[in-house]
Amino acid sequence: MPQIADLFVYPLKSLDATRVESADLRASGALDGDRQYAIVDAEREYVNGKREPAVHRLDSTFDSERRALTISAPDRDAETFSLDAERGSLNAWLSEYFDYPVSVIRDPTGMPDDTDAAGPTVISRQTIDAVAGWFDGIGPTEMRRRLRPNVVIEADEPFWEDRLYADRDSVVPFRMGEATLVGVNPCQRCVVPTRNPDTGVETEGFRERFVERRKATLPEWVDRDWYDHHFRLMVNTRVDSEASLRVGDDVSVLDG
């Protein structure tokens, strides 16, 4: 039976992941600690990897107990800021880095990209390995960082997670440990996976190669309703019940 192999939260939206052994699912669907902070510009628009390649060059770690962010850039030494007491100093550091005014905001319920399917994103380790194999010089760890999943499962084949969605009018119920979720759709990818996660430089021909291989390897049993294009990978979910997820939890599709 598939099991949860890794859990990742992204404390500050678009910055680096933190691997955790367990995480509570909030009523909103978000994992506790996932995307509770975000960088916004003067118009309150997200400053994220989709809009700002310079985000990729930031290196960060988050101390959840102290709510402290340690951040650095290629030409800037690491500094640590309390997100409670030193938010203004962090805003000044980031504004100088981006060369325009930005600030860090907080929403304890999380700030997912897909607000209609705000649960954790799911992919298998075997899928990550397979997709990494489509590209010279990109290993599984880098591919996982490009794709930015919350839940990585250990399955017996690549693309196992494609079982977790159906057509556009249906959802697929499934369990992870004690939590009940529904799979909604295969995630439509943006420009972020096409870029090196450390430099922000786009990998030439990434999207074209991805689309070609995804179309060729899409399992025969997958519902094609979502595939107006093949730049889709990973599963967006909604949460049916609050619970905790833990590394090692079993994952199973439910009837009906």
Backbone bond lengths (Angstrom), bond angles and torsions (degrees), N, CA, C in turn:
res aa  C-N    CA-C-N  psi(-1)  N-CA   C-N-CA  omega(-1)  CA-C   N-CA-C  phi
1 M - - - 1.460 - - 1.531 109.68 -
2 P 1.337 118.03 136.87 1.467 119.64 176.57 1.527 111.51 -58.87
3 Q 1.325 115.22 149.14 1.459 121.40 179.09 1.520 109.80 -137.21
4 I 1.330 115.65 158.49 1.462 120.19 173.90 1.529 108.36 -70.04
5 A 1.323 115.75 122.90 1.467 121.23 178.97 1.524 111.52 -97.54
6 D 1.331 117.18 -36.08 1.463 122.00 -178.06 1.518 109.19 -147.40
7 L 1.330 115.45 146.12 1.460 122.74 172.80 1.520 108.36 -124.18
8 F 1.325 116.47 132.39 1.458 121.51 179.97 1.527 110.04 -128.76
9 V 1.326 115.61 135.14 1.457 120.84 168.47 1.522 107.38 -117.70
10 Y 1.312 115.25 155.30 1.459 123.23 -178.80 1.531 106.42 -120.32
11 P 1.345 117.56 88.10 1.466 120.08 -170.78 1.533 113.40 -55.17
12 L 1.346 116.05 -42.57 1.456 120.50 176.97 1.523 107.28 -114.13
13 K 1.299 115.67 116.33 1.469 123.06 -173.96 1.524 110.85 -47.38
14 S 1.328 115.72 128.74 1.469 125.62 177.06 1.525 114.00 83.16
15 L 1.333 117.85 -9.67 1.463 119.09 175.99 1.524 109.91 -94.86
16 D 1.330 117.35 -166.97 1.456 121.72 -167.91 1.526 113.43 -71.26
17 A 1.326 114.01 154.70 1.466 121.42 -180.00 1.518 110.94 -80.51
18 T 1.330 114.72 155.90 1.451 123.46 168.54 1.521 107.74 -118.39
19 R 1.329 117.40 124.38 1.453 120.00 176.57 1.515 108.97 -81.83
20 V 1.329 117.07 133.82 1.459 122.38 179.86 1.525 109.25 -128.01
21 E 1.326 116.44 156.06 1.460 121.28 177.22 1.520 111.72 -84.05
22 S 1.333 117.43 -26.70 1.461 121.64 178.93 1.520 108.51 -154.63
23 A 1.328 115.49 158.75 1.464 120.71 177.69 1.514 108.62 -157.98
24 D 1.325 116.21 140.16 1.459 121.21 176.23 1.517 110.00 -79.87
25 L 1.322 115.27 143.18 1.461 121.13 171.78 1.524 108.77 -89.33
26 R 1.314 116.54 125.08 1.460 121.05 177.72 1.526 110.39 -81.76
27 A 1.337 115.52 164.88 1.465 120.38 179.10 1.526 111.41 -59.13
28 S 1.335 117.07 -29.73 1.468 121.05 179.03 1.517 111.74 -68.67
29 G 1.337 116.96 -17.59 1.455 121.65 -175.34 1.510 113.29 106.00
30 A 1.327 116.83 -18.07 1.459 120.32 -177.17 1.522 111.22 -76.31
31 L 1.318 115.98 149.53 1.456 120.75 169.22 1.522 108.61 -71.88
32 D 1.327 115.78 140.21 1.452 119.97 179.10 1.529 109.69 -56.93
33 G 1.304 115.78 126.40 1.458 120.92 -179.79 1.506 114.82 92.12
34 D 1.327 118.22 -3.37 1.462 120.65 -176.44 1.528 111.17 -92.07
35 R 1.324 115.94 120.07 1.465 122.94 174.70 1.530 112.27 53.35
36 Q 1.336 115.23 42.17 1.468 119.94 175.81 1.526 111.45 -80.04
37 Y 1.326 116.33 -20.23 1.462 121.52 177.49 1.528 108.46 -118.98
38 A 1.322 115.22 152.60 1.465 120.46 176.62 1.519 109.00 -151.14
39 I 1.314 115.72 152.67 1.461 122.23 174.02 1.523 107.85 -93.57
40 V 1.329 117.08 131.72 1.468 121.43 177.91 1.520 109.30 -128.46
41 D 1.342 115.10 156.76 1.462 120.27 177.08 1.526 110.21 -93.24
42 A 1.318 116.75 -169.61 1.465 120.78 -176.34 1.513 112.68 -64.60
43 E 1.333 117.79 -22.72 1.472 121.99 177.76 1.515 111.92 -93.45
44 R 1.325 116.32 8.78 1.470 123.43 -178.98 1.522 112.29 64.78
45 E 1.307 116.52 25.77 1.451 121.55 172.40 1.527 109.19 -89.31
46 Y 1.341 116.39 143.52 1.449 119.43 -179.89 1.530 111.02 -60.94
47 V 1.313 115.46 136.69 1.461 121.68 168.50 1.520 104.98 -98.69
48 N 1.325 115.32 95.70 1.462 120.81 -173.03 1.520 110.35 -131.16
49 G 1.334 115.13 179.91 1.451 119.61 -177.41 1.512 114.41 -63.33
50 K 1.333 116.85 -25.72 1.465 119.45 178.51 1.525 111.44 -65.42
51 R 1.327 116.26 -39.49 1.466 121.26 -173.36 1.518 113.40 -100.11
52 E 1.336 116.39 -24.28 1.460 119.75 -168.84 1.536 111.09 -136.04
53 P 1.352 117.42 96.90 1.468 119.71 -179.39 1.524 113.91 -58.34
54 A 1.344 117.99 -25.02 1.462 120.16 -179.36 1.522 112.26 -63.43
55 V 1.326 117.84 -18.81 1.463 121.15 176.76 1.529 110.51 -57.55
56 H 1.331 116.63 -37.62 1.463 120.73 -176.29 1.528 112.39 -62.11
57 R 1.327 117.63 -27.56 1.460 120.90 -175.16 1.536 112.40 -82.40
58 L 1.316 116.80 -4.62 1.462 120.74 175.70 1.519 109.80 -82.25
59 D 1.313 116.42 136.25 1.464 122.87 176.13 1.523 107.09 -114.29
60 S 1.339 117.09 128.91 1.458 118.84 -173.51 1.518 111.93 -142.93
61 T 1.327 115.38 151.01 1.458 123.16 168.31 1.516 107.28 -134.31
62 F 1.341 115.34 152.31 1.461 120.12 -175.43 1.512 109.81 -126.78
63 D 1.330 116.35 130.01 1.454 123.32 174.82 1.522 107.34 -98.74
64 S 1.338 116.89 104.90 1.465 120.17 -173.91 1.518 112.69 -69.18
65 E 1.333 117.85 -30.54 1.463 119.66 -179.94 1.521 111.14 -69.23
66 R 1.316 117.37 -41.93 1.466 121.79 179.94 1.519 112.50 -90.60
67 R 1.325 117.25 -7.61 1.466 122.50 -171.65 1.529 109.15 48.36
68 A 1.338 114.51 56.04 1.458 121.51 -177.32 1.522 109.40 -124.22
69 L 1.310 115.91 136.36 1.459 122.93 179.61 1.518 108.85 -109.46
70 T 1.328 116.23 126.22 1.463 121.63 171.24 1.520 107.49 -103.13
71 I 1.317 116.76 125.76 1.464 120.62 -170.84 1.516 110.08 -138.21
72 S 1.327 116.29 144.53 1.462 121.85 176.71 1.517 109.13 -146.90
73 A 1.326 115.77 168.45 1.462 123.24 176.66 1.523 107.07 -140.32
74 P 1.334 117.95 165.39 1.471 119.28 -176.10 1.518 114.34 -52.62
75 D 1.326 118.30 -34.32 1.463 120.64 -177.74 1.527 112.25 -109.68
76 R 1.364 116.17 17.20 1.460 118.94 -177.07 1.522 109.31 -139.23
77 D 1.322 115.72 132.64 1.461 120.40 179.43 1.526 110.56 -68.07
78 A 1.327 115.00 156.92 1.459 120.53 -179.90 1.528 110.53 -67.39
79 E 1.330 114.64 137.96 1.462 122.06 173.64 1.518 108.06 -132.94
80 T 1.323 116.11 151.54 1.452 121.93 -179.37 1.521 109.50 -115.49
81 F 1.335 115.18 133.17 1.467 121.42 -177.87 1.526 109.71 -128.21
82 S 1.319 115.99 132.77 1.461 120.16 169.07 1.526 108.44 -73.17
83 L 1.331 116.45 126.80 1.463 118.71 -179.64 1.526 111.71 -78.27
84 D 1.315 117.40 -5.32 1.465 120.94 172.31 1.530 111.19 -93.48
85 A 1.344 116.42 -49.29 1.463 120.16 -170.54 1.528 114.15 -99.96
86 E 1.340 117.56 -18.59 1.466 119.39 -172.39 1.524 112.22 -126.68
87 R 1.320 115.90 29.78 1.470 119.37 -179.05 1.528 111.40 -60.78
88 G 1.327 116.91 -37.84 1.468 120.14 -179.87 1.508 112.15 -62.84
89 S 1.334 116.18 -39.78 1.467 119.82 178.73 1.519 111.16 -67.69
90 L 1.344 116.42 -38.34 1.458 120.25 176.09 1.531 110.39 -64.59
91 N 1.323 117.11 -42.08 1.465 120.00 178.08 1.532 110.85 -58.91
92 A 1.333 116.49 -41.87 1.465 120.29 179.36 1.526 110.61 -65.26
93 W 1.342 117.28 -41.08 1.470 121.52 178.98 1.524 109.79 -61.50
94 L 1.313 116.90 -47.25 1.462 120.91 -178.40 1.526 111.61 -68.54
95 S 1.320 117.68 -38.72 1.470 120.51 179.17 1.522 110.94 -63.41
96 E 1.330 116.22 -38.77 1.467 119.47 176.69 1.521 110.47 -66.86
97 Y 1.331 116.86 -39.51 1.464 120.36 179.94 1.530 111.51 -64.45
98 F 1.324 116.81 -48.11 1.475 119.95 -177.73 1.525 112.72 -79.28
99 D 1.327 116.50 -18.61 1.470 122.74 -178.88 1.532 111.56 70.18
100 Y 1.316 116.88 29.00 1.466 122.97 168.13 1.528 107.72 -158.75
101 P 1.334 117.18 158.17 1.469 119.27 -172.54 1.530 112.03 -68.30
102 V 1.320 116.12 129.48 1.466 122.73 174.66 1.519 108.16 -137.48
103 S 1.315 115.80 164.34 1.461 120.96 175.30 1.520 108.83 -147.61
104 V 1.327 115.56 158.82 1.459 122.04 178.54 1.521 108.78 -101.20
105 I 1.340 116.22 127.25 1.454 121.73 178.65 1.526 108.66 -112.37
106 R 1.340 115.85 164.10 1.462 120.55 179.84 1.515 110.21 -131.74
107 D 1.330 116.13 137.47 1.454 123.47 170.80 1.523 106.39 -137.26
108 P 1.345 118.35 108.13 1.468 120.53 -175.84 1.523 113.98 -59.54
109 T 1.334 118.20 -21.25 1.467 120.70 -179.88 1.519 112.27 -81.17
110 G 1.335 117.99 -8.13 1.451 121.38 179.78 1.522 111.88 95.26
111 M 1.325 115.62 157.37 1.468 122.61 -177.98 1.528 109.91 -130.62
112 P 1.340 117.24 71.57 1.471 120.18 -179.05 1.523 111.25 -73.81
113 D 1.326 115.90 159.28 1.463 120.12 175.17 1.522 111.27 -69.83
114 D 1.324 116.66 -41.89 1.466 121.72 -177.38 1.525 108.23 -100.84
115 T 1.319 116.93 98.12 1.461 120.14 -176.66 1.522 112.19 -76.10
116 D 1.332 118.76 -16.05 1.469 121.46 176.05 1.522 111.52 -83.45
117 A 1.312 116.81 -21.60 1.463 122.19 176.85 1.520 106.76 -134.37
118 A 1.341 114.70 74.98 1.462 121.37 -168.67 1.517 113.69 -90.52
119 G 1.334 117.43 6.45 1.456 120.34 178.29 1.514 112.29 -74.54
120 P 1.324 116.83 177.63 1.468 120.24 -179.36 1.522 112.03 -64.86
121 T 1.319 116.11 144.15 1.461 121.22 176.27 1.522 109.38 -83.19
122 V 1.340 115.93 145.27 1.466 121.63 -170.12 1.530 110.14 -129.36
123 I 1.321 115.39 135.22 1.463 121.60 174.45 1.526 106.98 -151.51
124 S 1.318 117.27 159.59 1.465 119.91 177.50 1.524 110.70 -97.11
125 R 1.323 114.34 152.66 1.469 119.89 175.36 1.527 110.31 -60.60
126 Q 1.332 116.44 -36.47 1.460 120.18 -179.35 1.534 111.15 -65.54
127 T 1.329 116.83 -35.09 1.463 119.55 175.81 1.519 110.70 -65.50
128 I 1.332 116.73 -45.86 1.465 120.43 179.19 1.523 110.28 -57.93
129 D 1.330 116.64 -44.24 1.463 120.09 178.96 1.527 111.26 -61.90
130 A 1.342 115.65 -43.60 1.464 119.54 -178.05 1.522 111.24 -64.10
131 V 1.324 116.65 -44.11 1.467 120.29 -177.92 1.522 110.47 -68.82
132 A 1.321 117.63 -38.37 1.469 119.61 175.30 1.525 110.65 -57.92
133 G 1.333 116.55 -35.02 1.457 120.73 179.94 1.517 114.29 -68.20
134 W 1.321 117.28 -12.16 1.465 120.46 177.23 1.525 112.13 -76.00
135 F 1.352 117.26 -12.75 1.458 120.84 -170.67 1.530 110.30 -129.98
136 D 1.310 116.00 133.28 1.455 120.66 174.12 1.527 109.45 -69.97
137 G 1.332 116.05 133.04 1.454 119.88 172.54 1.513 115.88 83.24
138 I 1.336 118.32 3.07 1.466 121.31 177.82 1.527 107.60 -115.70
139 G 1.317 116.92 111.60 1.448 121.18 179.84 1.519 111.91 -87.57
140 P 1.332 117.66 174.05 1.470 121.10 -178.42 1.521 114.21 -59.09
141 T 1.340 118.22 -39.51 1.466 119.11 -179.20 1.515 110.85 -64.58
142 E 1.327 117.01 -44.34 1.467 119.26 177.43 1.522 111.31 -63.91
143 M 1.340 117.09 -39.61 1.461 118.97 179.71 1.531 110.54 -64.04
144 R 1.333 116.96 -41.16 1.464 119.00 177.15 1.521 110.85 -61.32
145 R 1.323 117.61 -39.86 1.464 120.76 178.78 1.530 111.41 -67.03
146 R 1.325 117.14 -33.40 1.466 119.86 175.61 1.525 111.12 -67.61
147 L 1.323 117.04 -39.57 1.469 121.42 -174.49 1.522 112.78 -82.80
148 R 1.335 119.37 -28.94 1.460 125.20 172.69 1.543 113.23 59.60
149 P 1.335 118.71 54.20 1.464 120.39 177.33 1.519 111.76 -79.19
150 N 1.344 115.47 161.07 1.470 121.20 168.77 1.523 111.93 -88.31
151 V 1.327 116.65 -45.26 1.458 121.78 -174.13 1.522 109.02 -119.53
152 V 1.320 115.68 123.16 1.468 121.76 173.51 1.520 106.69 -110.44
153 I 1.324 116.26 122.83 1.462 119.99 -179.13 1.519 110.34 -105.69
154 E 1.311 114.39 151.62 1.464 121.74 172.76 1.523 106.62 -93.46
155 A 1.317 117.31 116.44 1.465 122.40 -177.41 1.522 109.12 -124.12
156 D 1.324 115.92 -179.80 1.464 118.61 -177.69 1.521 112.29 -99.93
157 E 1.335 116.89 5.34 1.463 119.79 -179.67 1.522 109.33 -163.70
158 P 1.339 117.39 155.12 1.464 119.49 173.31 1.531 110.78 -64.88
159 F 1.301 115.33 150.34 1.468 124.15 174.16 1.532 112.52 67.68
160 W 1.340 117.13 20.40 1.464 120.07 176.22 1.521 110.53 -56.48
161 E 1.337 117.74 -37.14 1.460 121.33 -176.20 1.530 113.26 -65.10
162 D 1.343 117.83 -13.70 1.465 119.59 176.14 1.531 112.03 -66.06
163 R 1.327 117.84 -9.81 1.468 121.48 172.63 1.533 112.21 -72.70
164 L 1.319 117.36 -12.98 1.460 121.23 -169.71 1.521 113.34 -92.89
165 Y 1.319 118.26 16.12 1.467 121.19 171.52 1.518 107.80 -147.12
166 A 1.336 115.35 163.04 1.463 120.50 -179.72 1.526 108.06 -128.95
167 D 1.332 117.49 -129.73 1.458 119.46 178.72 1.528 109.92 -89.47
168 R 1.323 116.22 -177.59 1.465 120.66 -174.92 1.532 112.88 -70.07
169 D 1.313 117.70 -14.57 1.461 121.17 -179.61 1.520 113.08 -101.74
170 S 1.321 117.48 5.12 1.467 121.04 -173.58 1.521 110.51 -133.77
171 V 1.332 114.61 160.27 1.456 121.59 169.64 1.520 108.17 -127.99
172 V 1.319 116.97 163.29 1.463 121.84 -178.57 1.527 108.61 -118.01
173 P 1.340 118.29 115.43 1.466 119.72 177.63 1.521 111.22 -76.08
174 F 1.320 116.16 141.07 1.460 120.23 176.95 1.527 109.09 -152.56
175 R 1.327 114.87 164.93 1.457 120.49 -179.27 1.524 110.38 -119.47
176 M 1.311 114.29 143.34 1.461 121.93 167.77 1.524 105.59 -127.84
177 G 1.337 116.03 108.72 1.453 118.77 -174.25 1.512 110.51 60.91
178 E 1.332 117.18 -123.81 1.458 121.95 179.74 1.522 112.69 -93.10
179 A 1.302 117.48 -2.38 1.467 121.50 -176.21 1.529 111.06 -91.42
180 T 1.330 115.73 138.83 1.455 121.68 173.51 1.528 108.58 -107.84
181 L 1.321 115.08 128.74 1.460 121.58 -179.38 1.519 108.68 -131.63
182 V 1.321 116.23 170.63 1.462 120.31 169.10 1.519 108.02 -127.16
183 G 1.333 115.77 137.55 1.449 121.28 173.10 1.515 109.28 -83.13
184 V 1.327 116.37 132.34 1.464 121.03 -173.03 1.523 112.13 -105.26
185 N 1.333 117.18 -52.30 1.465 118.96 -175.26 1.519 110.95 -160.58
186 P 1.336 116.25 160.88 1.459 119.65 171.49 1.525 108.85 -76.42
187 C 1.312 115.93 129.83 1.463 121.21 -171.18 1.531 111.31 -63.78
188 Q 1.323 114.90 126.88 1.459 120.63 174.77 1.519 108.01 -79.11
189 R 1.332 116.41 119.84 1.450 120.25 -173.46 1.519 111.52 -83.51
190 C 1.329 115.00 149.76 1.455 121.79 177.72 1.526 108.66 -104.45
191 V 1.307 117.29 -159.82 1.460 121.04 -177.58 1.526 112.05 -73.16
192 V 1.340 118.37 -20.63 1.467 120.74 -171.58 1.529 113.62 -55.09
193 P 1.344 121.04 -48.50 1.470 118.74 -179.15 1.523 114.82 -62.26
194 T 1.319 117.50 -19.35 1.464 119.66 -179.93 1.520 112.30 -75.91
195 R 1.339 117.90 -10.66 1.463 121.72 -173.64 1.514 112.10 -105.46
196 N 1.325 115.45 148.27 1.457 120.91 170.63 1.526 108.03 -60.71
197 P 1.348 118.82 127.41 1.465 119.69 -174.00 1.519 114.37 -70.67
198 D 1.338 118.23 -11.76 1.464 121.14 178.55 1.519 113.36 -99.61
199 T 1.336 116.89 -30.88 1.466 119.69 -174.76 1.521 113.59 -110.26
200 G 1.330 117.43 -22.79 1.457 120.60 -175.24 1.513 113.67 81.36
201 V 1.334 117.16 1.30 1.471 120.87 -179.67 1.526 108.80 -77.01
202 E 1.322 116.44 131.27 1.453 120.95 -178.32 1.530 110.74 -73.78
203 T 1.321 115.92 134.53 1.459 121.96 176.44 1.527 108.89 -77.78
204 E 1.306 116.82 118.44 1.461 121.41 -175.65 1.524 110.91 -58.83
205 G 1.324 116.59 129.23 1.452 122.53 176.47 1.518 115.01 75.00
206 F 1.354 117.61 10.83 1.468 119.87 -175.69 1.520 110.96 -61.52
207 R 1.320 117.59 -51.84 1.457 119.66 -175.23 1.517 111.47 -61.82
208 E 1.322 116.56 -43.46 1.460 120.61 -178.03 1.535 110.90 -62.99
209 R 1.325 116.56 -44.81 1.462 120.66 178.39 1.527 110.82 -64.38
210 F 1.318 116.55 -43.65 1.461 121.17 179.43 1.525 110.52 -58.62
211 V 1.331 116.76 -49.77 1.467 121.19 -178.16 1.525 110.49 -60.95
212 E 1.321 116.71 -43.44 1.474 120.87 179.98 1.528 111.12 -60.04
213 R 1.349 116.56 -48.17 1.457 120.57 -176.83 1.527 112.16 -74.31
214 R 1.320 117.25 -35.77 1.468 119.26 178.52 1.526 110.54 -64.35
215 K 1.306 117.20 -41.41 1.462 120.57 177.96 1.524 110.74 -64.15
216 A 1.332 116.46 -40.70 1.465 120.54 -176.76 1.519 112.59 -72.28
217 T 1.336 118.17 -28.16 1.465 121.39 -174.53 1.523 113.21 -106.93
218 L 1.328 118.18 0.86 1.462 120.19 179.65 1.530 109.04 -59.54
219 P 1.341 118.08 122.26 1.472 119.27 -176.89 1.530 112.41 -56.12
220 E 1.327 116.06 145.10 1.463 120.76 -176.70 1.516 112.23 -60.37
221 W 1.345 117.63 -29.15 1.460 121.03 -175.84 1.528 113.49 -82.90
222 V 1.332 118.21 -2.23 1.466 120.85 -179.17 1.524 110.49 -74.87
223 D 1.345 116.14 134.89 1.455 120.78 174.31 1.529 109.09 -67.79
224 R 1.313 117.17 126.15 1.476 122.07 -175.94 1.524 113.57 -83.62
225 D 1.325 118.56 0.79 1.460 120.99 -173.08 1.532 112.58 -56.85
226 W 1.322 116.97 -35.20 1.464 120.21 -177.88 1.520 113.20 -80.89
227 Y 1.328 117.99 -12.09 1.456 119.93 -166.51 1.522 113.01 -93.87
228 D 1.350 114.34 61.77 1.460 119.76 166.76 1.524 109.47 -67.79
229 H 1.314 116.70 -22.68 1.464 123.68 168.85 1.522 107.02 -149.55
230 H 1.324 117.40 166.26 1.462 120.98 -173.41 1.527 112.99 -109.04
231 F 1.335 117.26 17.17 1.455 119.25 174.28 1.533 108.23 -88.84
232 R 1.326 114.11 59.67 1.472 122.83 -178.05 1.525 108.23 -135.08
233 L 1.334 115.00 135.65 1.464 120.17 177.50 1.522 108.00 -166.30
234 M 1.349 116.30 142.51 1.447 124.17 -176.33 1.529 107.33 89.41
235 V 1.327 117.34 161.36 1.458 120.85 -174.96 1.519 110.19 -120.42
236 N 1.321 115.85 129.68 1.459 122.67 172.26 1.521 109.26 -86.51
237 T 1.321 116.58 142.78 1.456 121.02 -172.95 1.527 111.83 -132.70
238 R 1.324 114.84 165.85 1.457 123.21 165.83 1.525 107.94 -124.41
239 V 1.315 116.38 155.26 1.461 121.70 -176.98 1.521 109.63 -102.30
240 D 1.340 116.06 128.98 1.458 121.25 177.59 1.522 112.69 -94.36
241 S 1.326 117.67 -23.12 1.457 120.04 -179.58 1.518 109.76 -148.69
242 E 1.320 116.51 140.96 1.451 120.55 177.19 1.521 109.75 -73.94
243 A 1.316 116.20 136.33 1.457 122.09 179.92 1.513 107.58 -168.40
244 S 1.301 116.08 -174.31 1.459 121.10 176.42 1.519 109.71 -110.11
245 L 1.316 116.63 147.28 1.453 122.64 170.95 1.517 108.15 -106.97
246 R 1.334 116.46 142.84 1.453 121.61 -179.79 1.524 110.00 -137.10
247 V 1.300 115.87 144.24 1.466 119.72 171.61 1.527 107.57 -57.79
248 G 1.333 116.14 131.62 1.453 122.09 -177.18 1.510 114.15 99.59
249 D 1.350 118.64 -12.07 1.463 121.03 177.38 1.521 110.61 -62.55
250 D 1.337 116.50 141.89 1.450 121.77 174.47 1.528 110.43 -71.89
251 V 1.328 115.18 150.64 1.464 122.36 177.92 1.519 107.48 -124.47
252 S 1.335 117.47 127.75 1.468 119.88 -177.93 1.528 110.30 -147.75
253 V 1.319 115.75 143.05 1.464 122.67 175.26 1.522 108.42 -80.03
254 L 1.339 116.57 136.75 1.454 121.93 -179.68 1.511 110.55 -96.99
255 D 1.324 116.83 153.35 1.452 121.58 177.05 1.530 109.00 -71.89
256 G 1.340 115.59 139.90 1.466 120.54 173.85 1.490 113.63 69.43
